[in-house]
Amino acid sequence: MRRPGGRREFAVDIRDRQTIRCAIYTRKSTDEGMDRDFNSIDAQREAGEAFILSQRSEGLVALSESYNGGGFSGSNMNRPALQRLLTDISADAVDCVVVYKVGNSRFIVGNSG
């Protein structure tokens, strides 16, 4: 949702925060091509970091922790990186999750609250 002036409005109340800690979740269903020097997971992470950087005036900051679910099916929750991310959200270490939607070339940004 956009506020007047085109500023992004987040579903979580972050007005008291100067920094919005953003986790970047990346995944690929198979491990095909994962041995390349630069693969789909790397591209997703790089694109997520660029998006967050473009929103720095809103206080977004990329967390350095990698949540890379490469090689695990999206059909269930049995993905180690996803479980780590959920644990970090529960521990209040993450304010926002950024996911690159492959195919549409867009980002899905959601609060973790």
SVG drawing of the C-alpha trace seen along z (x, -y; Angstrom):
<svg xmlns="http://www.w3.org/2000/svg" viewBox="-2 -13 34 44">
<polyline fill="none" stroke="black" stroke-width="0.4" points="0.0,0.0 1.2,-3.5 0.8,-6.6 0.3,-10.1 3.6,-11.0 4.3,-7.4 5.9,-6.3 5.5,-2.6 3.3,-1.8 4.2,1.3 1.6,3.4 3.6,3.5 3.8,0.4 7.4,-0.6 7.0,-4.3 9.1,-4.1 11.9,-2.3 14.6,-4.1 15.9,-0.8 13.8,1.9 15.7,5.2 15.0,7.0 15.7,10.7 16.1,11.9 14.6,15.3 15.8,17.1 15.0,20.5 15.1,22.8 13.3,26.2 16.2,28.2 19.9,28.0 20.5,28.0 23.0,25.3 23.8,24.5 27.5,25.4 28.0,22.4 30.0,19.4 26.9,17.3 23.5,19.0 19.8,18.2 20.1,18.0 22.9,15.5 20.9,13.5 17.9,13.4 20.0,12.3 21.7,9.6 18.3,8.3 16.9,8.3 19.9,6.3 19.5,3.8 15.8,3.4 16.4,2.9 19.2,0.4 16.7,-1.5 14.4,-1.8 17.0,-3.0 15.3,-6.3 12.4,-4.4 14.9,-2.8 15.2,0.6 18.5,2.5 19.4,5.9 20.4,8.4 23.7,10.2 22.2,13.6 21.5,15.8 18.2,17.6 18.9,19.7 16.5,22.5 18.2,24.0 17.4,27.6 14.3,27.8 10.7,28.1 8.3,25.3 5.5,27.8 6.2,28.1 7.7,26.3 10.6,28.8 13.2,26.3 16.1,25.6 16.6,22.0 12.8,21.3 12.9,22.8 15.8,20.6 14.0,17.6 10.8,18.4 12.9,18.9 14.6,15.5 11.2,13.9 9.9,15.4 13.0,14.1 12.2,10.6 15.4,10.4 13.6,9.7 11.2,6.9 10.5,7.6 11.0,10.4 11.9,9.7 11.3,12.4 12.0,12.2 9.1,13.7 10.8,15.4 8.8,15.2 7.2,11.8 10.4,10.0 9.0,8.4 9.5,8.4 7.1,9.5 7.7,7.5 6.0,8.6 6.2,7.7 7.1,10.4 4.6,9.3"/>
</svg>
